[in-house]
Amino acid sequence: MRRSLAALFALSAAGLAPGQPVVPPPPPPPPILQADNAGGVIVQPGMTVRQKVYQSQLVAAGTVGLGKETLDAAMYPGQGVPKTTYKVAALKVSQALIGDKVDGTLKILIPPADPAQMPFEQPGRKQPYFRPTVSQVQLIDGQEGVFFLAPHPTAAGYYHIPYGQTPLNPLDTTYKADLAVVKKIAATYADPLAALKAKDAADRFEAAAALVHKYRRQAFTQGGKPPQQVAIPAEESKLILTAIGEADWAQYDRPRVGSDPPPDYTLMPNSLLAQLGVSPGQHGMPQLQVNAGRGYNETYHELYKTWLEGEGAKFEVKKFVTEKK
């Protein structure tokens, strides 16, 4: 009984209509396997909710309808790229949480479950293109949840699920917390200044990180022109840079202990600055000198705060803007 109530609450929170039982989704793909320099295999952890949001252009709650419709399309643009046969899923959207406003149903292209069925070789090339070592995200008829989507690179009017971005399942024990992360990022996108002026420094930093990832993502559009960089409003730019300076940089110098999870790289201050084009030796920032007994991030943090009070005060955060065809 408690599980049913929890599932009903989760569906309501996401904008999903109660009624028929939630269809369990297919199992998530196994951990991503990546070859190391020695020829071994490294198991990469799954993507966090933040990572999924930052790599998506549309996050929507809804229900999947899957019939027999298919579509042949290339997986990426380019001459001579072979086509893959996709299944076409119809997502009945109950709520668009982030991205374009969607009213009704949108179509998602689902690649073959077996990577071996994806023709990655291109005529005239000695080496094949990258071939995934794990299955792509699969959907089933009647599946409900929150989906992380992006426009398909070659099939205009269709969406796809970026690699490894499994949907949120309303029956998962982490669903409520995961959905809260999505909604918090959505609120930041809707009102950046309010989020950047939050009372808590940690909340201000999370808002700054979300905006950096949004502004510095180069979205692909079919037939669009190369993206241009445009300065954001000066007040927002200053608040983003200030929030990054208020973050806890030193935590990334502390060694992991036992089964501690790896740090979320989407919240690493030096990584955020790199996305903005800021690093030691650029924009008037001196080179970084790390002395014995001092951590890299701790030292960089001090250098950044000094720079922000001087030359950094003139720096403008810019966002990528792509003109659609």
C-alpha positions in Angstrom: 0.0 0.0 0.0 2.8 2.4 0.9 4.6 1.6 -2.4 1.4 2.4 -4.3 0.9 5.7 -2.6 4.5 6.6 -3.2 4.2 5.8 -6.8 1.0 7.8 -7.1 2.6 10.8 -5.4 5.6 10.6 -7.7 3.5 10.5 -10.8 1.5 13.5 -9.6 4.7 15.5 -8.8 5.9 14.9 -12.4 2.7 15.8 -14.0 1.9 12.2 -14.9 -1.7 11.2 -14.8 -2.7 8.4 -12.4 -4.8 5.5 -13.8 -3.2 2.5 -15.3 -0.3 0.9 -13.4 3.1 2.3 -14.3 4.7 0.1 -16.9 8.2 -1.0 -15.6 10.9 0.3 -17.9 13.5 -2.0 -19.4 16.6 -2.5 -17.3 19.2 0.3 -17.6 22.2 -0.4 -19.8 25.2 -1.8 -18.0 28.0 0.5 -16.9 29.9 2.2 -19.7 33.1 0.3 -20.6 36.1 2.3 -21.7 39.5 0.9 -22.7 42.5 2.3 -20.8 46.0 2.9 -22.2 47.1 -0.6 -21.1 44.4 -2.3 -23.0 42.3 -3.0 -19.9 38.7 -2.0 -19.2 37.6 0.8 -16.9 34.0 0.7 -15.7 32.5 4.2 -15.7 29.8 5.2 -13.2 26.3 6.0 -14.5 25.4 9.6 -15.3 24.0 11.8 -12.5 20.7 13.6 -12.9 22.6 16.9 -13.4 24.7 15.4 -16.1 21.6 14.2 -17.9 19.9 17.6 -17.7 23.0 19.5 -18.9 23.3 17.3 -22.0 19.6 17.6 -22.9 17.7 20.3 -24.7 14.3 19.0 -23.6 13.3 17.3 -20.4 9.7 16.1 -20.4 7.4 13.9 -18.4 5.1 11.6 -20.3 4.0 8.2 -21.5 5.6 6.2 -24.3 3.6 4.7 -27.2 5.5 2.2 -29.3 4.1 0.6 -32.4 5.7 -0.9 -35.6 6.8 2.4 -37.2 10.5 2.7 -38.2 12.7 5.3 -39.8 16.0 5.0 -41.6 18.4 7.9 -40.7 22.1 8.5 -40.3 23.2 8.7 -36.7 25.4 11.8 -37.3 25.8 14.3 -40.2 28.3 13.8 -42.9 28.7 12.5 -46.5 28.5 8.8 -46.9 27.4 8.1 -43.3 25.4 4.8 -43.4 21.8 4.8 -42.1 20.5 3.0 -39.1 16.9 1.7 -38.8 15.3 3.3 -35.8 12.1 2.4 -34.0 9.8 5.4 -33.7 8.3 6.0 -30.3 5.5 8.5 -29.6 5.9 10.3 -26.3 2.6 11.8 -25.0 3.9 14.8 -23.0 2.1 15.6 -19.8 4.6 18.3 -18.7 7.7 19.9 -20.4 10.0 20.6 -17.5 13.0 22.1 -19.3 13.3 23.3 -22.9 10.8 23.9 -25.6 7.2 24.1 -24.8 5.6 20.9 -26.1 1.8 20.5 -26.5 0.8 17.0 -27.3 3.0 14.3 -28.7 6.6 14.2 -29.9 8.5 11.5 -31.7 11.6 9.8 -30.4 14.0 7.7 -32.5 15.2 4.5 -30.7 18.3 2.9 -32.1 18.8 -0.9 -32.2 19.4 -2.5 -28.8 22.4 -4.4 -30.2 25.3 -2.0 -31.1 26.5 -4.5 -33.7 23.4 -3.6 -35.8 24.6 0.0 -36.0 26.5 0.6 -39.3 29.3 2.9 -38.1 31.8 2.3 -40.9 32.0 5.1 -43.5 33.2 4.4 -47.1 36.7 5.5 -47.8 37.9 5.3 -44.1 40.4 2.7 -43.0 39.1 2.8 -39.4 35.5 2.6 -38.4 33.9 5.4 -36.4 33.4 4.9 -32.6 31.1 2.0 -31.9 29.3 1.9 -28.5 30.3 -1.0 -26.3 26.9 -1.0 -24.6 23.3 -0.9 -25.7 21.5 2.4 -26.2 18.6 3.5 -24.0 15.6 1.4 -25.0 11.9 2.3 -24.4 8.8 0.0 -24.2 5.1 0.7 -24.9 3.3 2.3 -22.0 6.5 3.3 -20.1 6.0 6.4 -18.0 8.7 8.7 -16.5 10.8 11.8 -17.1 12.8 11.7 -20.4 16.0 13.6 -21.3 15.9 14.4 -25.0 17.7 16.3 -27.8 16.8 17.0 -31.4 18.1 14.1 -33.6 21.3 15.2 -35.5 20.0 14.3 -38.9 16.2 13.6 -38.8 14.4 16.9 -38.6 11.4 16.9 -36.4 12.5 13.9 -34.3 14.2 13.6 -30.9 16.6 11.1 -29.5 17.8 10.1 -26.1 21.5 11.1 -25.7 23.9 8.3 -25.0 23.4 6.7 -21.6 20.7 9.1 -20.4 18.2 6.7 -18.9 14.7 8.2 -18.0 13.6 8.7 -14.4 11.4 5.9 -13.3 8.5 6.9 -10.9 8.9 3.6 -9.0 12.6 4.2 -8.2 13.3 5.1 -4.5 15.4 8.0 -5.7 12.7 9.4 -8.0 11.4 12.1 -5.7 15.0 13.4 -5.0 16.0 13.2 -8.7 12.9 15.1 -9.8 13.6 17.8 -7.2 17.1 18.3 -8.9 15.4 18.6 -12.3 12.9 21.1 -11.0 15.6 23.1 -9.2 17.6 23.5 -12.4 14.4 24.4 -14.3 13.7 27.2 -11.7 17.2 28.5 -12.2 16.7 28.6 -16.0 13.4 30.4 -15.6 14.7 33.1 -13.2 18.6 33.2 -13.2 18.9 36.3 -11.0 16.6 34.9 -8.3 18.6 31.7 -8.1 21.9 33.5 -8.1 20.7 35.7 -5.2 19.6 32.7 -3.1 20.4 32.9 0.7 22.6 29.9 0.8 26.0 30.0 -0.9 25.7 26.3 -2.0 22.4 27.1 -3.8 24.0 30.1 -5.5 26.9 28.0 -6.7 24.6 25.2 -8.0 22.7 27.9 -9.9 25.9 29.3 -11.4 27.0 25.8 -12.4 23.6 25.1 -14.1 23.8 28.4 -16.0 27.4 27.8 -17.2 26.5 24.4 -18.5 23.4 25.9 -20.3 25.2 28.9 -21.8 28.3 27.0 -22.9 26.6 24.1 -24.6 26.8 24.3 -28.3 23.4 23.0 -29.4 23.2 21.3 -32.8 20.5 22.4 -35.2 20.0 20.9 -38.6 21.3 23.3 -41.2 22.0 26.0 -38.7 24.9 28.4 -38.8 27.9 28.1 -36.5 27.1 29.3 -33.0 28.0 32.8 -32.0 29.1 34.0 -28.6 27.0 36.7 -27.0 27.6 38.4 -23.6 24.9 37.8 -21.0 23.7 40.7 -18.8 26.4 42.2 -16.7 24.7 41.7 -13.4 24.1 38.0 -14.1 27.7 37.6 -15.3 29.1 39.1 -12.1 26.8 36.9 -9.9 27.9 33.7 -11.7 31.6 34.6 -11.3 31.1 35.5 -7.6 29.2 32.3 -6.8 32.0 30.2 -8.3 34.4 32.1 -6.0 32.3 31.3 -3.0 32.3 27.5 -3.7 34.3 24.9 -1.7 37.2 24.2 -4.1 39.4 22.4 -1.5 37.0 19.4 -1.4 38.4 18.4 -4.8 41.9 18.1 -3.3 40.8 15.7 -0.6 41.5 12.0 -1.5 38.6 9.6 -1.9 38.3 7.0 0.9 37.0 3.5 0.4 33.8 3.4 -1.5 33.3 7.2 -1.6 31.6 8.2 -4.9 33.7 10.2 -7.4 33.0 13.9 -7.3 30.4 15.3 -9.7 32.6 17.0 -12.3 29.7 19.2 -13.4 30.2 21.1 -10.1 34.0 21.4 -10.2 34.8 25.1 -10.1 37.9 24.9 -12.3 36.0 22.9 -14.9 33.3 25.6 -15.0 35.9 28.3 -15.5 37.5 26.2 -18.3 34.1 26.2 -20.0 34.0 30.0 -19.7 37.5 30.2 -21.2 39.1 31.3 -18.0 42.3 29.6 -16.8 45.7 30.7 -15.3 47.7 32.7 -17.9 44.5 34.1 -19.6 42.5 37.2 -19.3 45.1 38.8 -17.0 45.2 35.9 -14.5 48.8 35.0 -13.5 50.2 31.5 -14.0 49.4 29.1 -11.2 52.3 28.1 -8.9 51.4 25.2 -6.5 53.8 24.9 -3.6 54.5 21.7 -1.7 51.9 20.8 0.8 49.2 22.9 -0.9 46.4 21.4 -3.1 45.9 22.4 -6.7 42.3 23.5 -6.2 43.0 25.3 -3.0 45.8 27.3 -4.6 43.8 28.0 -7.8 40.9 29.2 -5.6 43.0 31.9 -4.0 44.4 33.0 -7.3 40.9 33.2 -8.8 39.5 35.3 -6.0 42.4 37.8 -6.3 41.9 37.9 -10.1 38.2 38.4 -9.7 38.8 41.6 -7.6 41.2 42.9 -10.3 41.3 42.0 -14.0 38.5 39.5 -13.6 36.1 42.4 -12.8 36.1 43.2 -16.5 35.4 39.6 -17.7 32.1 38.9 -19.4 30.4 35.6 -19.3 29.2 34.7 -22.8 26.7 32.2 -24.1 26.5 30.3 -27.4 23.7 31.3 -29.6 22.8 29.2 -32.7 20.7 30.7 -35.4 18.2 28.1 -36.6 17.7 27.6 -40.3 
